[in-house]
Amino acid sequence: MLPDLTQFLWIAWLVLAVLFVIIELLTLEFTFLMLAAGTLIGGLGANLLGSVWWLQILAAAAVSALLLFTIRPLLLRALRRSSALVPTNVDAIFGQRGRVVAPFVHGEGSVKLDNGETWTARSSTLDLASGDVVTVVAVRGATVEVSPIPQEGEPA
């Protein structure tokens, strides 16, 4: 005679919840976290109360859906509100100041930015000498376009 496997259904609920948590750690979207909570609260909770298997599945689905449509949007909104947009990589170079390290010849030269990087540069101003202070106005591939910053005492 075959044993009644429904008495071991609580193990399936725990395994499913752990699986959902592992997937959530890989995706970080709170979707599988809500499914894991639904399996624990609805499925395992109904199992511990002695409900039949189909009622356990229905409870897990209902709690998961409730969490997905109520708690998840609140968590995502709070997460996105707290993270300010910080420019990185090429976006962070725009507007940075730097110093000319090689005199510009025919509008091309070399500048060292405040972040320590040395870039090939272009400028519409042809008379930039070593040591002049510039600011980055655009990034074109591996070249930055710079504009001179007037020094104190110079006309703008």
C-alpha positions in Angstrom: 0.0 0.0 0.0 1.3 3.5 -0.9 1.7 6.0 1.9 -0.3 9.2 2.0 2.2 11.8 0.6 0.0 14.8 1.6 1.4 14.5 5.1 4.8 15.5 3.8 3.5 18.5 1.8 5.0 20.9 4.4 8.4 19.9 3.1 7.4 20.9 -0.4 6.2 24.3 0.8 9.6 24.9 2.5 11.6 23.8 -0.5 9.5 26.0 -2.8 10.0 29.0 -0.5 13.8 28.5 -0.3 13.8 28.1 -4.1 11.9 31.4 -4.5 14.3 33.2 -2.1 17.3 31.9 -4.1 15.8 33.2 -7.3 15.0 36.5 -5.7 18.6 36.9 -4.7 19.5 36.6 -8.3 16.8 39.0 -9.7 16.4 41.6 -7.0 12.9 42.6 -8.2 10.8 41.6 -5.1 8.7 39.3 -7.3 10.0 36.0 -6.0 10.2 37.4 -2.5 6.5 37.9 -2.6 6.0 34.4 -4.0 8.2 33.0 -1.2 6.1 34.9 1.4 2.9 33.6 -0.2 4.1 30.0 0.0 5.1 30.3 3.6 2.1 32.3 4.8 -0.6 30.8 2.6 0.6 27.3 1.7 2.6 26.3 4.8 0.1 28.2 7.0 -2.8 26.3 5.6 -0.9 23.0 5.8 -0.2 23.6 9.5 -3.9 24.3 10.1 -4.8 21.0 8.5 -6.3 22.1 5.2 -6.6 19.9 2.2 -3.9 20.2 -0.6 -6.0 22.2 -3.0 -6.9 24.8 -0.3 -3.2 25.1 0.5 -2.4 25.9 -3.2 -5.3 28.4 -3.3 -4.2 30.1 -0.1 -0.6 30.4 -1.4 -1.8 31.8 -4.7 -4.1 34.3 -3.0 -1.5 35.5 -0.5 1.2 35.8 -3.2 -1.1 37.8 -5.5 -2.1 40.1 -2.7 1.6 40.7 -1.8 2.6 41.2 -5.4 -0.1 43.8 -6.1 0.1 45.7 -2.7 3.4 45.4 -1.0 5.8 45.0 -4.0 4.9 48.4 -5.6 5.4 50.2 -2.3 8.8 48.5 -1.8 9.9 49.4 -5.4 8.8 53.0 -5.0 10.7 53.4 -1.7 13.8 51.8 -3.2 13.8 54.0 -6.2 13.0 57.2 -4.2 16.0 56.7 -1.9 18.6 56.2 -4.7 19.7 59.4 -6.3 21.0 59.4 -9.9 24.8 59.5 -9.7 26.6 60.0 -13.0 29.3 57.4 -13.6 31.8 56.5 -16.3 31.6 58.9 -19.3 28.6 60.7 -17.9 30.7 61.8 -14.9 33.3 63.4 -17.2 30.9 66.1 -18.6 31.5 69.4 -16.8 34.7 68.3 -15.1 37.6 70.7 -14.9 41.1 69.9 -16.0 44.5 71.4 -16.9 46.1 71.5 -20.3 49.3 69.2 -20.1 50.3 69.5 -23.8 49.8 72.8 -25.8 47.1 72.7 -28.3 48.2 72.5 -32.0 45.5 73.1 -34.6 42.8 72.8 -31.9 44.0 69.4 -30.5 46.0 68.7 -27.4 46.0 66.8 -24.1 44.3 67.6 -20.8 44.5 66.1 -17.3 41.1 66.1 -15.6 40.5 66.6 -11.9 39.8 62.8 -11.6 43.4 62.1 -12.6 42.7 60.9 -16.1 44.6 62.2 -19.1 42.5 62.6 -22.3 43.1 63.7 -25.8 41.2 66.9 -26.2 39.8 69.2 -28.9 39.0 72.9 -28.5 37.6 75.6 -30.7 40.1 77.9 -29.0 43.4 77.4 -30.8 45.6 79.2 -28.3 45.5 77.0 -25.2 48.9 76.6 -23.5 50.2 74.2 -20.8 48.7 74.9 -17.4 45.5 76.6 -18.7 42.3 75.6 -16.9 39.5 74.1 -19.0 36.2 72.4 -18.5 34.8 69.5 -20.5 31.8 70.4 -22.6 31.4 67.1 -24.5 32.8 63.6 -24.8 33.3 62.3 -28.4 34.5 58.7 -28.2 38.0 58.8 -26.6 38.3 62.5 -27.1 36.9 65.3 -24.9 35.9 68.7 -26.2 37.0 71.4 -23.8 36.4 75.1 -23.3 38.8 77.4 -21.5 37.9 78.9 -18.1 39.0 82.5 -17.8 41.6 83.0 -15.0 41.1 85.7 -12.4 41.9 89.1 -13.8 41.3 88.1 -17.5 38.3 89.3 -19.5 35.6 86.7 -19.9 
